[in-house]
Amino acid sequence: MARSITLRRVGGSVGTTLPTERVDRLDLAAGDQVLAIETERGILLTPYTEELEAEVAATRRAAKRYRAALHELAK
C-alpha cells in the first residue's frame, strides 16, 4: 500500500512519522529500530534484527569482492 509521507526537519536531521495503522500492522512501537536500505527503487524500511544486519553486511562484502564479476554478469 503506497502512501505519501512528509519529511520534516528534526534538529540537524530530517525525519518523518509513520501512520498509526502502518505501525500497528508492522508491529512497531516508539523506540524500535528499523534498517533503512537504499535500493534501486527507493528506500526500504524493515524491522531491525541482528541477523538481517549481518546478512546485509555479508552481501556488501561479497558485492565488493566480486564487483568485476558482477559487472560482467550485468552486461
All heavy atoms as TSV, in Angstrom:
chain	resi	resn	atom	element	x	y	z
A	1	MET	N	N	0.845	-1.163	0.000
A	1	MET	CA	C	0.000	0.000	0.000
A	1	MET	C	C	0.896	1.234	0.000
A	1	MET	O	O	1.702	1.429	0.891
A	1	MET	CB	C	-0.901	-0.031	1.244
A	1	MET	CG	C	-1.567	1.275	1.497
A	1	MET	SD	S	-2.211	1.546	3.163
A	1	MET	CE	C	-3.085	0.089	3.541
A	2	ALA	N	N	0.787	2.060	-1.008
A	2	ALA	CA	C	1.582	3.283	-1.114
A	2	ALA	C	C	0.857	4.426	-0.420
A	2	ALA	O	O	-0.362	4.532	-0.487
A	2	ALA	CB	C	1.818	3.614	-2.575
A	3	ARG	N	N	1.626	5.254	0.253
A	3	ARG	CA	C	1.052	6.418	0.920
A	3	ARG	C	C	2.116	7.502	0.986
A	3	ARG	O	O	3.275	7.229	1.298
A	3	ARG	CB	C	0.584	6.050	2.316
A	3	ARG	CG	C	-0.016	7.234	3.033
A	3	ARG	CD	C	-0.674	6.828	4.306
A	3	ARG	NE	N	-1.162	8.035	4.956
A	3	ARG	CZ	C	-1.871	8.045	6.031
A	3	ARG	NH1	N	-2.183	6.905	6.595
A	3	ARG	NH2	N	-2.270	9.153	6.567
A	4	SER	N	N	1.724	8.721	0.704
A	4	SER	CA	C	2.638	9.850	0.761
A	4	SER	C	C	2.982	10.168	2.214
A	4	SER	O	O	2.103	10.200	3.080
A	4	SER	CB	C	1.974	11.063	0.105
A	4	SER	OG	O	2.770	12.209	0.275
A	5	ILE	N	N	4.266	10.364	2.491
A	5	ILE	CA	C	4.735	10.711	3.829
A	5	ILE	C	C	5.609	11.946	3.702
A	5	ILE	O	O	6.450	12.024	2.808
A	5	ILE	CB	C	5.535	9.550	4.457
A	5	ILE	CG1	C	4.635	8.326	4.629
A	5	ILE	CG2	C	6.135	9.957	5.782
A	5	ILE	CD1	C	5.363	7.089	5.118
A	6	THR	N	N	5.405	12.919	4.572
A	6	THR	CA	C	6.149	14.177	4.519
A	6	THR	C	C	7.407	14.108	5.372
A	6	THR	O	O	7.369	13.625	6.502
A	6	THR	CB	C	5.257	15.333	5.028
A	6	THR	OG1	O	4.073	15.375	4.227
A	6	THR	CG2	C	5.973	16.661	4.929
A	7	LEU	N	N	8.507	14.599	4.828
A	7	LEU	CA	C	9.753	14.697	5.578
A	7	LEU	C	C	9.778	16.042	6.291
A	7	LEU	O	O	9.354	17.051	5.744
A	7	LEU	CB	C	10.957	14.580	4.641
A	7	LEU	CG	C	11.095	13.257	3.888
A	7	LEU	CD1	C	12.262	13.324	2.920
A	7	LEU	CD2	C	11.262	12.103	4.848
A	8	ARG	N	N	10.288	16.053	7.521
A	8	ARG	CA	C	10.327	17.263	8.333
A	8	ARG	C	C	11.707	17.441	8.938
A	8	ARG	O	O	12.407	16.474	9.205
A	8	ARG	CB	C	9.300	17.171	9.460
A	8	ARG	CG	C	7.871	17.123	8.969
A	8	ARG	CD	C	6.901	16.936	10.141
A	8	ARG	NE	N	5.526	16.952	9.705
A	8	ARG	CZ	C	4.880	15.916	9.195
A	8	ARG	NH1	N	5.487	14.763	9.079
A	8	ARG	NH2	N	3.625	16.011	8.820
A	9	ARG	N	N	12.075	18.682	9.193
A	9	ARG	CA	C	13.337	18.993	9.865
A	9	ARG	C	C	13.194	18.592	11.328
A	9	ARG	O	O	12.227	18.929	11.992
A	9	ARG	CB	C	13.631	20.493	9.752
A	9	ARG	CG	C	14.807	20.953	10.527
A	9	ARG	CD	C	16.167	20.980	9.888
A	9	ARG	NE	N	16.263	21.187	8.479
A	9	ARG	CZ	C	17.156	20.558	7.711
A	9	ARG	NH1	N	18.006	19.699	8.246
A	9	ARG	NH2	N	17.230	20.779	6.431
A	10	VAL	N	N	14.170	17.820	11.837
A	10	VAL	CA	C	14.217	17.396	13.235
A	10	VAL	C	C	15.618	17.713	13.730
A	10	VAL	O	O	16.548	16.941	13.492
A	10	VAL	CB	C	13.905	15.888	13.397
A	10	VAL	CG1	C	13.950	15.486	14.861
A	10	VAL	CG2	C	12.570	15.527	12.772
A	11	GLY	N	N	15.780	18.858	14.359
A	11	GLY	CA	C	17.121	19.292	14.759
A	11	GLY	C	C	17.970	19.481	13.519
A	11	GLY	O	O	17.566	20.176	12.590
A	12	GLY	N	N	19.134	18.850	13.463
A	12	GLY	CA	C	20.009	18.946	12.300
A	12	GLY	C	C	19.765	17.856	11.276
A	12	GLY	O	O	20.501	17.738	10.306
A	13	SER	N	N	18.737	17.049	11.483
A	13	SER	CA	C	18.441	15.931	10.589
A	13	SER	C	C	17.083	16.131	9.929
A	13	SER	O	O	16.411	17.128	10.149
A	13	SER	CB	C	18.417	14.616	11.382
A	13	SER	OG	O	19.665	14.376	11.979
A	14	VAL	N	N	16.691	15.145	9.146
A	14	VAL	CA	C	15.368	15.117	8.535
A	14	VAL	C	C	14.705	13.824	8.966
A	14	VAL	O	O	15.331	12.763	8.963
A	14	VAL	CB	C	15.463	15.188	6.991
A	14	VAL	CG1	C	14.104	15.033	6.358
A	14	VAL	CG2	C	16.106	16.502	6.563
A	15	GLY	N	N	13.447	13.895	9.366
A	15	GLY	CA	C	12.741	12.709	9.831
A	15	GLY	C	C	11.314	12.691	9.318
A	15	GLY	O	O	10.872	13.604	8.629
A	16	THR	N	N	10.615	11.657	9.661
A	16	THR	CA	C	9.215	11.517	9.266
A	16	THR	C	C	8.468	10.743	10.331
A	16	THR	O	O	9.068	10.174	11.246
A	16	THR	CB	C	9.098	10.810	7.895
A	16	THR	OG1	O	7.738	10.914	7.445
A	16	THR	CG2	C	9.495	9.352	7.978
A	17	THR	N	N	7.180	10.720	10.222
A	17	THR	CA	C	6.353	9.892	11.091
A	17	THR	C	C	5.649	8.863	10.219
A	17	THR	O	O	5.420	9.096	9.032
A	17	THR	CB	C	5.298	10.734	11.848
A	17	THR	OG1	O	4.517	11.467	10.892
A	17	THR	CG2	C	5.962	11.705	12.803
A	18	LEU	N	N	5.336	7.735	10.802
A	18	LEU	CA	C	4.607	6.693	10.087
A	18	LEU	C	C	3.166	6.691	10.578
A	18	LEU	O	O	2.921	6.848	11.774
A	18	LEU	CB	C	5.240	5.326	10.343
A	18	LEU	CG	C	6.680	5.152	9.856
A	18	LEU	CD1	C	7.222	3.801	10.305
A	18	LEU	CD2	C	6.758	5.288	8.354
A	19	PRO	N	N	2.232	6.481	9.679
A	19	PRO	CA	C	0.825	6.422	10.088
A	19	PRO	C	C	0.591	5.294	11.094
A	19	PRO	O	O	1.205	4.227	11.005
A	19	PRO	CB	C	0.083	6.139	8.783
A	19	PRO	CG	C	1.031	6.527	7.698
A	19	PRO	CD	C	2.397	6.313	8.242
A	20	THR	N	N	-0.276	5.541	12.063
A	20	THR	CA	C	-0.566	4.584	13.128
A	20	THR	C	C	-0.948	3.213	12.584
A	20	THR	O	O	-0.477	2.192	13.084
A	20	THR	CB	C	-1.685	5.115	14.043
A	20	THR	OG1	O	-1.254	6.360	14.586
A	20	THR	CG2	C	-1.982	4.157	15.169
A	21	GLU	N	N	-1.793	3.178	11.545
A	21	GLU	CA	C	-2.238	1.879	11.017
A	21	GLU	C	C	-1.064	1.084	10.451
A	21	GLU	O	O	-1.018	-0.131	10.558
A	21	GLU	CB	C	-3.354	2.035	9.979
A	21	GLU	CG	C	-2.977	2.785	8.720
A	21	GLU	CD	C	-3.153	4.300	8.807
A	21	GLU	OE1	O	-3.499	4.823	9.879
A	21	GLU	OE2	O	-2.914	4.967	7.791
A	22	ARG	N	N	-0.079	1.760	9.876
A	22	ARG	CA	C	1.089	1.057	9.347
A	22	ARG	C	C	1.967	0.550	10.485
A	22	ARG	O	O	2.473	-0.569	10.449
A	22	ARG	CB	C	1.890	1.976	8.431
A	22	ARG	CG	C	2.995	1.246	7.729
A	22	ARG	CD	C	3.422	1.873	6.460
A	22	ARG	NE	N	2.345	1.847	5.482
A	22	ARG	CZ	C	2.333	2.566	4.374
A	22	ARG	NH1	N	3.325	3.345	4.084
A	22	ARG	NH2	N	1.325	2.489	3.527
A	23	VAL	N	N	2.147	1.372	11.508
A	23	VAL	CA	C	2.932	0.967	12.685
A	23	VAL	C	C	2.292	-0.243	13.347
A	23	VAL	O	O	2.973	-1.208	13.700
A	23	VAL	CB	C	3.052	2.149	13.678
A	23	VAL	CG1	C	3.645	1.704	15.000
A	23	VAL	CG2	C	3.893	3.268	13.067
A	24	ASP	N	N	0.973	-0.214	13.489
A	24	ASP	CA	C	0.260	-1.348	14.100
A	24	ASP	C	C	0.393	-2.604	13.252
A	24	ASP	O	O	0.649	-3.690	13.776
A	24	ASP	CB	C	-1.219	-1.003	14.291
A	24	ASP	CG	C	-1.437	0.060	15.353
A	24	ASP	OD1	O	-0.514	0.315	16.153
A	24	ASP	OD2	O	-2.538	0.652	15.367
A	25	ARG	N	N	0.214	-2.464	11.937
A	25	ARG	CA	C	0.266	-3.621	11.046
A	25	ARG	C	C	1.648	-4.261	11.046
A	25	ARG	O	O	1.788	-5.486	10.961
A	25	ARG	CB	C	-0.129	-3.207	9.624
A	25	ARG	CG	C	-0.235	-4.347	8.652
A	25	ARG	CD	C	-0.912	-3.955	7.352
A	25	ARG	NE	N	-0.445	-2.710	6.775
A	25	ARG	CZ	C	0.651	-2.568	6.037
A	25	ARG	NH1	N	1.409	-3.596	5.780
A	25	ARG	NH2	N	0.980	-1.398	5.533
A	26	LEU	N	N	2.696	-3.445	11.178
A	26	LEU	CA	C	4.066	-3.960	11.169
A	26	LEU	C	C	4.570	-4.311	12.562
A	26	LEU	O	O	5.725	-4.701	12.735
A	26	LEU	CB	C	5.005	-2.938	10.513
A	26	LEU	CG	C	4.711	-2.641	9.051
A	26	LEU	CD1	C	5.568	-1.486	8.560
A	26	LEU	CD2	C	4.915	-3.877	8.200
A	27	ASP	N	N	3.715	-4.165	13.554
A	27	ASP	CA	C	4.045	-4.482	14.947
A	27	ASP	C	C	5.271	-3.693	15.415
A	27	ASP	O	O	6.194	-4.241	16.001
A	27	ASP	CB	C	4.262	-5.987	15.121
A	27	ASP	CG	C	4.263	-6.398	16.590
A	27	ASP	OD1	O	3.605	-5.720	17.403
A	27	ASP	OD2	O	4.934	-7.386	16.926
A	28	LEU	N	N	5.265	-2.391	15.118
A	28	LEU	CA	C	6.336	-1.499	15.548
A	28	LEU	C	C	5.853	-0.650	16.717
A	28	LEU	O	O	4.658	-0.526	16.943
A	28	LEU	CB	C	6.762	-0.574	14.394
A	28	LEU	CG	C	7.370	-1.259	13.174
A	28	LEU	CD1	C	7.556	-0.259	12.045
A	28	LEU	CD2	C	8.680	-1.926	13.535
A	29	ALA	N	N	6.795	-0.068	17.435
A	29	ALA	CA	C	6.462	0.817	18.548
A	29	ALA	C	C	7.523	1.901	18.636
A	29	ALA	O	O	8.633	1.760	18.098
A	29	ALA	CB	C	6.401	0.027	19.858
A	30	ALA	N	N	7.193	2.989	19.319
A	30	ALA	CA	C	8.153	4.073	19.519
A	30	ALA	C	C	9.420	3.504	20.159
A	30	ALA	O	O	9.352	2.707	21.088
A	30	ALA	CB	C	7.550	5.158	20.394
A	31	GLY	N	N	10.565	3.883	19.631
A	31	GLY	CA	C	11.834	3.399	20.157
A	31	GLY	C	C	12.381	2.177	19.443
A	31	GLY	O	O	13.547	1.832	19.617
A	32	ASP	N	N	11.546	1.479	18.645
A	32	ASP	CA	C	12.034	0.333	17.870
A	32	ASP	C	C	13.036	0.818	16.830
A	32	ASP	O	O	12.960	1.941	16.348
A	32	ASP	CB	C	10.889	-0.376	17.139
A	32	ASP	CG	C	10.027	-1.217	18.058
A	32	ASP	OD1	O	10.380	-1.346	19.235
A	32	ASP	OD2	O	9.001	-1.728	17.571
A	33	GLN	N	N	13.971	-0.042	16.485
A	33	GLN	CA	C	14.928	0.274	15.433
A	33	GLN	C	C	14.481	-0.364	14.135
A	33	GLN	O	O	13.925	-1.469	14.124
A	33	GLN	CB	C	16.314	-0.259	15.782
A	33	GLN	CG	C	17.006	0.494	16.889
A	33	GLN	CD	C	18.432	-0.001	17.067
A	33	GLN	OE1	O	18.706	-1.188	16.958
A	33	GLN	NE2	N	19.339	0.918	17.321
A	34	VAL	N	N	14.713	0.345	13.031
A	34	VAL	CA	C	14.485	-0.204	11.701
A	34	VAL	C	C	15.751	0.013	10.894
A	34	VAL	O	O	16.557	0.891	11.191
A	34	VAL	CB	C	13.278	0.448	10.978
A	34	VAL	CG1	C	11.981	0.149	11.697
A	34	VAL	CG2	C	13.468	1.943	10.820
A	35	LEU	N	N	15.952	-0.820	9.893
A	35	LEU	CA	C	17.053	-0.630	8.961
A	35	LEU	C	C	16.517	0.116	7.751
A	35	LEU	O	O	15.443	-0.207	7.243
A	35	LEU	CB	C	17.625	-1.972	8.503
A	35	LEU	CG	C	18.439	-2.753	9.519
A	35	LEU	CD1	C	18.868	-4.083	8.927
A	35	LEU	CD2	C	19.644	-1.966	9.978
A	36	ALA	N	N	17.247	1.112	7.282
A	36	ALA	CA	C	16.916	1.826	6.057
A	36	ALA	C	C	17.890	1.344	4.996
A	36	ALA	O	O	19.088	1.579	5.096
A	36	ALA	CB	C	17.029	3.328	6.268
A	37	ILE	N	N	17.377	0.639	4.002
A	37	ILE	CA	C	18.207	0.059	2.954
A	37	ILE	C	C	17.889	0.772	1.648
A	37	ILE	O	O	16.740	0.791	1.204
A	37	ILE	CB	C	17.937	-1.450	2.814
A	37	ILE	CG1	C	18.183	-2.156	4.161
A	37	ILE	CG2	C	18.794	-2.057	1.708
A	37	ILE	CD1	C	17.718	-3.590	4.204
A	38	GLU	N	N	18.911	1.380	1.041
A	38	GLU	CA	C	18.722	2.064	-0.229
A	38	GLU	C	C	18.714	1.021	-1.338
A	38	GLU	O	O	19.628	0.207	-1.444
A	38	GLU	CB	C	19.850	3.070	-0.449
A	38	GLU	CG	C	19.608	3.987	-1.610
A	38	GLU	CD	C	20.654	5.082	-1.711
A	38	GLU	OE1	O	21.283	5.424	-0.696
A	38	GLU	OE2	O	20.827	5.584	-2.833
A	39	THR	N	N	17.665	1.037	-2.148
A	39	THR	CA	C	17.537	0.098	-3.259
A	39	THR	C	C	17.445	0.884	-4.563
A	39	THR	O	O	17.374	2.115	-4.550
A	39	THR	CB	C	16.268	-0.774	-3.116
A	39	THR	OG1	O	15.112	0.035	-3.348
A	39	THR	CG2	C	16.194	-1.423	-1.744
A	40	GLU	N	N	17.413	0.179	-5.676
A	40	GLU	CA	C	17.255	0.833	-6.977
A	40	GLU	C	C	15.928	1.577	-7.060
A	40	GLU	O	O	15.797	2.547	-7.779
A	40	GLU	CB	C	17.330	-0.193	-8.102
A	40	GLU	CG	C	18.674	-0.828	-8.278
A	40	GLU	CD	C	18.657	-1.895	-9.355
A	40	GLU	OE1	O	17.589	-2.178	-9.921
A	40	GLU	OE2	O	19.737	-2.446	-9.629
A	41	ARG	N	N	14.939	1.123	-6.332
A	41	ARG	CA	C	13.593	1.696	-6.413
A	41	ARG	C	C	13.288	2.688	-5.307
A	41	ARG	O	O	12.227	3.267	-5.275
A	41	ARG	CB	C	12.577	0.564	-6.387
A	41	ARG	CG	C	12.834	-0.396	-7.553
A	41	ARG	CD	C	11.717	-1.293	-7.808
A	41	ARG	NE	N	10.585	-0.517	-8.270
A	41	ARG	CZ	C	9.348	-0.965	-8.294
A	41	ARG	NH1	N	9.101	-2.172	-7.891
A	41	ARG	NH2	N	8.369	-0.214	-8.718
A	42	GLY	N	N	14.200	2.872	-4.357
A	42	GLY	CA	C	13.956	3.813	-3.274
A	42	GLY	C	C	14.554	3.330	-1.969
A	42	GLY	O	O	15.575	2.650	-1.955
A	43	ILE	N	N	13.886	3.655	-0.885
A	43	ILE	CA	C	14.367	3.282	0.443
A	43	ILE	C	C	13.435	2.229	1.027
A	43	ILE	O	O	12.222	2.407	1.072
A	43	ILE	CB	C	14.404	4.506	1.375
A	43	ILE	CG1	C	15.345	5.567	0.819
A	43	ILE	CG2	C	14.834	4.103	2.782
A	43	ILE	CD1	C	15.274	6.892	1.543
A	44	LEU	N	N	14.012	1.142	1.485
A	44	LEU	CA	C	13.261	0.069	2.127
A	44	LEU	C	C	13.482	0.179	3.628
A	44	LEU	O	O	14.621	0.180	4.084
A	44	LEU	CB	C	13.755	-1.291	1.630
A	44	LEU	CG	C	13.264	-2.521	2.387
A	44	LEU	CD1	C	11.768	-2.700	2.178
A	44	LEU	CD2	C	14.020	-3.749	1.944
A	45	LEU	N	N	12.416	0.324	4.380
A	45	LEU	CA	C	12.490	0.288	5.840
A	45	LEU	C	C	12.039	-1.086	6.281
A	45	LEU	O	O	10.985	-1.561	5.878
A	45	LEU	CB	C	11.571	1.343	6.472
A	45	LEU	CG	C	11.949	2.794	6.288
A	45	LEU	CD1	C	10.916	3.696	6.959
A	45	LEU	CD2	C	13.324	3.084	6.835
A	46	THR	N	N	12.837	-1.726	7.097
A	46	THR	CA	C	12.499	-3.058	7.580
A	46	THR	C	C	12.846	-3.155	9.061
A	46	THR	O	O	13.791	-2.512	9.509
A	46	THR	CB	C	13.241	-4.137	6.753
A	46	THR	OG1	O	12.792	-5.422	7.143
A	46	THR	CG2	C	14.727	-4.049	6.911
A	47	PRO	N	N	12.067	-3.895	9.833
A	47	PRO	CA	C	12.384	-4.028	11.257
A	47	PRO	C	C	13.812	-4.525	11.446
A	47	PRO	O	O	14.285	-5.397	10.719
A	47	PRO	CB	C	11.368	-5.046	11.770
A	47	PRO	CG	C	10.204	-4.899	10.840
A	47	PRO	CD	C	10.837	-4.610	9.494
A	48	TYR	N	N	14.506	-3.943	12.404
A	48	TYR	CA	C	15.896	-4.286	12.680
A	48	TYR	C	C	16.000	-5.622	13.395
A	48	TYR	O	O	15.282	-5.884	14.352
A	48	TYR	CB	C	16.534	-3.206	13.547
A	48	TYR	CG	C	17.904	-3.590	14.055
A	48	TYR	CD1	C	19.025	-3.344	13.277
A	48	TYR	CD2	C	18.078	-4.201	15.283
A	48	TYR	CE1	C	20.290	-3.693	13.717
A	48	TYR	CE2	C	19.343	-4.557	15.739
A	48	TYR	CZ	C	20.439	-4.300	14.946
A	48	TYR	OH	O	21.681	-4.659	15.387
A	49	THR	N	N	16.874	-6.447	12.897
A	49	THR	CA	C	17.300	-7.650	13.623
A	49	THR	C	C	18.792	-7.780	13.389
A	49	THR	O	O	19.312	-7.360	12.346
A	49	THR	CB	C	16.608	-8.945	13.130
A	49	THR	OG1	O	17.000	-9.192	11.782
A	49	THR	CG2	C	15.098	-8.863	13.237
A	50	GLU	N	N	19.499	-8.332	14.340
A	50	GLU	CA	C	20.940	-8.524	14.176
A	50	GLU	C	C	21.225	-9.458	13.004
A	50	GLU	O	O	22.208	-9.284	12.287
A	50	GLU	CB	C	21.558	-9.051	15.458
A	50	GLU	CG	C	21.574	-8.010	16.563
A	50	GLU	CD	C	22.218	-8.513	17.841
A	50	GLU	OE1	O	22.798	-9.617	17.832
A	50	GLU	OE2	O	22.142	-7.786	18.839
A	51	GLU	N	N	20.344	-10.444	12.794
A	51	GLU	CA	C	20.534	-11.391	11.696
A	51	GLU	C	C	20.445	-10.674	10.353
A	51	GLU	O	O	21.264	-10.906	9.458
A	51	GLU	CB	C	19.493	-12.515	11.755
A	51	GLU	CG	C	19.629	-13.417	12.953
A	51	GLU	CD	C	18.966	-12.836	14.210
A	51	GLU	OE1	O	18.131	-11.919	14.094
A	51	GLU	OE2	O	19.311	-13.289	15.310
A	52	LEU	N	N	19.458	-9.804	10.201
A	52	LEU	CA	C	19.305	-9.081	8.943
A	52	LEU	C	C	20.487	-8.152	8.711
A	52	LEU	O	O	21.017	-8.074	7.604
A	52	LEU	CB	C	17.999	-8.285	8.926
A	52	LEU	CG	C	17.740	-7.486	7.647
A	52	LEU	CD1	C	17.729	-8.395	6.429
A	52	LEU	CD2	C	16.444	-6.720	7.757
A	53	GLU	N	N	20.933	-7.465	9.755
A	53	GLU	CA	C	22.085	-6.585	9.605
A	53	GLU	C	C	23.325	-7.379	9.188
A	53	GLU	O	O	24.097	-6.942	8.330
A	53	GLU	CB	C	22.355	-5.824	10.899
A	53	GLU	CG	C	23.440	-4.780	10.729
A	53	GLU	CD	C	23.591	-3.888	11.937
A	53	GLU	OE1	O	23.480	-4.395	13.072
A	53	GLU	OE2	O	23.820	-2.695	11.745
A	54	ALA	N	N	23.503	-8.569	9.736
A	54	ALA	CA	C	24.631	-9.424	9.366
A	54	ALA	C	C	24.519	-9.858	7.906
A	54	ALA	O	O	25.517	-9.894	7.177
A	54	ALA	CB	C	24.705	-10.644	10.282
A	55	GLU	N	N	23.313	-10.183	7.449
A	55	GLU	CA	C	23.108	-10.578	6.060
A	55	GLU	C	C	23.414	-9.424	5.113
A	55	GLU	O	O	24.050	-9.619	4.065
A	55	GLU	CB	C	21.677	-11.063	5.852
A	55	GLU	CG	C	21.387	-12.400	6.506
A	55	GLU	CD	C	19.922	-12.785	6.403
A	55	GLU	OE1	O	19.181	-12.177	5.593
A	55	GLU	OE2	O	19.510	-13.690	7.142
A	56	VAL	N	N	22.974	-8.225	5.470
A	56	VAL	CA	C	23.240	-7.051	4.635
A	56	VAL	C	C	24.746	-6.796	4.562
A	56	VAL	O	O	25.294	-6.530	3.489
A	56	VAL	CB	C	22.488	-5.809	5.168
A	56	VAL	CG1	C	22.955	-4.535	4.482
A	56	VAL	CG2	C	20.983	-5.982	4.998
A	57	ALA	N	N	25.435	-6.903	5.689
A	57	ALA	CA	C	26.889	-6.704	5.713
A	57	ALA	C	C	27.599	-7.747	4.858
A	57	ALA	O	O	28.530	-7.422	4.111
A	57	ALA	CB	C	27.404	-6.741	7.150
A	58	ALA	N	N	27.171	-9.002	4.936
A	58	ALA	CA	C	27.780	-10.068	4.137
A	58	ALA	C	C	27.553	-9.821	2.651
A	58	ALA	O	O	28.451	-10.035	1.827
A	58	ALA	CB	C	27.215	-11.426	4.542
A	59	THR	N	N	26.369	-9.347	2.289
A	59	THR	CA	C	26.069	-9.044	0.888
A	59	THR	C	C	26.954	-7.919	0.383
A	59	THR	O	O	27.476	-7.978	-0.735
A	59	THR	CB	C	24.581	-8.673	0.733
A	59	THR	OG1	O	23.782	-9.781	1.173
A	59	THR	CG2	C	24.238	-8.350	-0.704
A	60	ARG	N	N	27.142	-6.893	1.210
A	60	ARG	CA	C	28.022	-5.782	0.812
A	60	ARG	C	C	29.456	-6.267	0.587
A	60	ARG	O	O	30.110	-5.868	-0.375
A	60	ARG	CB	C	28.008	-4.692	1.881
A	60	ARG	CG	C	26.785	-3.839	1.860
A	60	ARG	CD	C	26.944	-2.645	2.799
A	60	ARG	NE	N	25.694	-1.949	2.901
A	60	ARG	CZ	C	25.099	-1.629	4.032
A	60	ARG	NH1	N	25.663	-1.928	5.186
A	60	ARG	NH2	N	23.946	-0.988	4.037
A	61	ARG	N	N	29.946	-7.118	1.496
A	61	ARG	CA	C	31.313	-7.637	1.352
A	61	ARG	C	C	31.445	-8.456	0.064
A	61	ARG	O	O	32.428	-8.330	-0.672
A	61	ARG	CB	C	31.711	-8.476	2.563
A	61	ARG	CG	C	32.004	-7.672	3.812
A	61	ARG	CD	C	32.623	-8.520	4.910
A	61	ARG	NE	N	31.823	-9.673	5.294
A	61	ARG	CZ	C	30.851	-9.659	6.199
A	61	ARG	NH1	N	30.547	-8.547	6.836
A	61	ARG	NH2	N	30.189	-10.765	6.488
A	62	ALA	N	N	30.465	-9.300	-0.213
A	62	ALA	CA	C	30.505	-10.132	-1.419
A	62	ALA	C	C	30.439	-9.265	-2.671
A	62	ALA	O	O	31.164	-9.513	-3.641
A	62	ALA	CB	C	29.354	-11.136	-1.401
A	63	ALA	N	N	29.581	-8.245	-2.661
A	63	ALA	CA	C	29.460	-7.369	-3.822
A	63	ALA	C	C	30.766	-6.629	-4.077
A	63	ALA	O	O	31.178	-6.447	-5.228
A	63	ALA	CB	C	28.311	-6.388	-3.626
A	64	LYS	N	N	31.435	-6.225	-3.008
A	64	LYS	CA	C	32.717	-5.525	-3.156
A	64	LYS	C	C	33.781	-6.478	-3.686
A	64	LYS	O	O	34.532	-6.148	-4.597
A	64	LYS	CB	C	33.140	-4.943	-1.814
A	64	LYS	CG	C	34.385	-4.106	-1.882
A	64	LYS	CD	C	34.695	-3.473	-0.536
A	64	LYS	CE	C	35.942	-2.622	-0.589
A	64	LYS	NZ	N	36.239	-2.015	0.707
A	65	ARG	N	N	33.818	-7.674	-3.125
A	65	ARG	CA	C	34.844	-8.652	-3.516
A	65	ARG	C	C	34.679	-9.106	-4.960
A	65	ARG	O	O	35.650	-9.306	-5.685
A	65	ARG	CB	C	34.771	-9.860	-2.583
A	65	ARG	CG	C	35.798	-10.902	-2.885
A	65	ARG	CD	C	35.759	-12.018	-1.881
A	65	ARG	NE	N	36.791	-12.998	-2.165
A	65	ARG	CZ	C	36.968	-14.086	-1.488
A	65	ARG	NH1	N	36.205	-14.355	-0.444
A	65	ARG	NH2	N	37.921	-14.933	-1.808
A	66	TYR	N	N	33.439	-9.309	-5.390
A	66	TYR	CA	C	33.164	-9.825	-6.723
A	66	TYR	C	C	32.619	-8.751	-7.660
A	66	TYR	O	O	31.884	-9.050	-8.595
A	66	TYR	CB	C	32.196	-11.009	-6.634
A	66	TYR	CG	C	32.766	-12.151	-5.835
A	66	TYR	CD1	C	32.295	-12.431	-4.556
A	66	TYR	CD2	C	33.804	-12.920	-6.345
A	66	TYR	CE1	C	32.838	-13.463	-3.814
A	66	TYR	CE2	C	34.348	-13.958	-5.606
A	66	TYR	CZ	C	33.861	-14.230	-4.342
A	66	TYR	OH	O	34.400	-15.254	-3.610
A	67	ARG	N	N	33.005	-7.496	-7.413
A	67	ARG	CA	C	32.485	-6.374	-8.185
A	67	ARG	C	C	32.696	-6.554	-9.691
A	67	ARG	O	O	31.779	-6.369	-10.480
A	67	ARG	CB	C	33.148	-5.084	-7.711
A	67	ARG	CG	C	32.683	-3.869	-8.431
A	67	ARG	CD	C	33.352	-2.629	-7.886
A	67	ARG	NE	N	32.885	-1.495	-8.644
A	67	ARG	CZ	C	33.031	-0.260	-8.246
A	67	ARG	NH1	N	33.624	-0.010	-7.109
A	67	ARG	NH2	N	32.604	0.728	-8.991
A	68	ALA	N	N	33.899	-6.918	-10.098
A	68	ALA	CA	C	34.196	-7.069	-11.534
A	68	ALA	C	C	33.339	-8.171	-12.146
A	68	ALA	O	O	32.775	-7.999	-13.230
A	68	ALA	CB	C	35.675	-7.355	-11.742
A	69	ALA	N	N	33.243	-9.297	-11.459
A	69	ALA	CA	C	32.448	-10.411	-11.981
A	69	ALA	C	C	30.966	-10.036	-12.071
A	69	ALA	O	O	30.289	-10.332	-13.066
A	69	ALA	CB	C	32.615	-11.648	-11.103
A	70	LEU	N	N	30.462	-9.349	-11.060
A	70	LEU	CA	C	29.061	-8.916	-11.077
A	70	LEU	C	C	28.822	-7.910	-12.194
A	70	LEU	O	O	27.768	-7.932	-12.844
A	70	LEU	CB	C	28.671	-8.332	-9.719
A	70	LEU	CG	C	28.606	-9.336	-8.570
A	70	LEU	CD1	C	28.447	-8.618	-7.240
A	70	LEU	CD2	C	27.469	-10.320	-8.783
A	71	HIS	N	N	29.800	-7.048	-12.424
A	71	HIS	CA	C	29.686	-6.078	-13.517
A	71	HIS	C	C	29.603	-6.801	-14.861
A	71	HIS	O	O	28.787	-6.441	-15.706
A	71	HIS	CB	C	30.884	-5.121	-13.486
A	71	HIS	CG	C	30.839	-4.081	-14.544
A	71	HIS	ND1	N	29.931	-3.030	-14.506
A	71	HIS	CD2	C	31.554	-3.924	-15.673
A	71	HIS	CE1	C	30.113	-2.284	-15.577
A	71	HIS	NE2	N	31.097	-2.800	-16.294
A	72	GLU	N	N	30.431	-7.815	-15.050
A	72	GLU	CA	C	30.387	-8.588	-16.302
A	72	GLU	C	C	29.059	-9.317	-16.452
A	72	GLU	O	O	28.487	-9.372	-17.540
A	72	GLU	CB	C	31.549	-9.579	-16.353
A	72	GLU	CG	C	32.884	-8.944	-16.641
A	72	GLU	CD	C	32.933	-8.263	-17.989
A	72	GLU	OE1	O	32.462	-8.866	-18.988
A	72	GLU	OE2	O	33.438	-7.134	-18.048
A	73	LEU	N	N	28.560	-9.888	-15.385
A	73	LEU	CA	C	27.289	-10.615	-15.450
A	73	LEU	C	C	26.118	-9.686	-15.743
A	73	LEU	O	O	25.111	-10.099	-16.326
A	73	LEU	CB	C	27.044	-11.347	-14.134
A	73	LEU	CG	C	27.937	-12.551	-13.877
A	73	LEU	CD1	C	27.740	-13.039	-12.437
A	73	LEU	CD2	C	27.628	-13.669	-14.874
A	74	ALA	N	N	26.243	-8.421	-15.353
A	74	ALA	CA	C	25.157	-7.462	-15.569
A	74	ALA	C	C	25.042	-7.024	-17.008
A	74	ALA	O	O	24.029	-6.452	-17.406
A	74	ALA	CB	C	25.370	-6.245	-14.665
A	75	LYS	N	N	26.054	-7.308	-17.833
A	75	LYS	CA	C	26.027	-6.884	-19.242
A	75	LYS	C	C	25.008	-7.661	-20.044
A	75	LYS	O	O	24.677	-8.748	-19.839
A	75	LYS	CB	C	27.404	-7.037	-19.871
A	75	LYS	CG	C	28.394	-6.027	-19.351
A	75	LYS	CD	C	29.719	-6.203	-20.061
A	75	LYS	CE	C	30.736	-5.216	-19.547
A	75	LYS	NZ	N	32.013	-5.368	-20.211
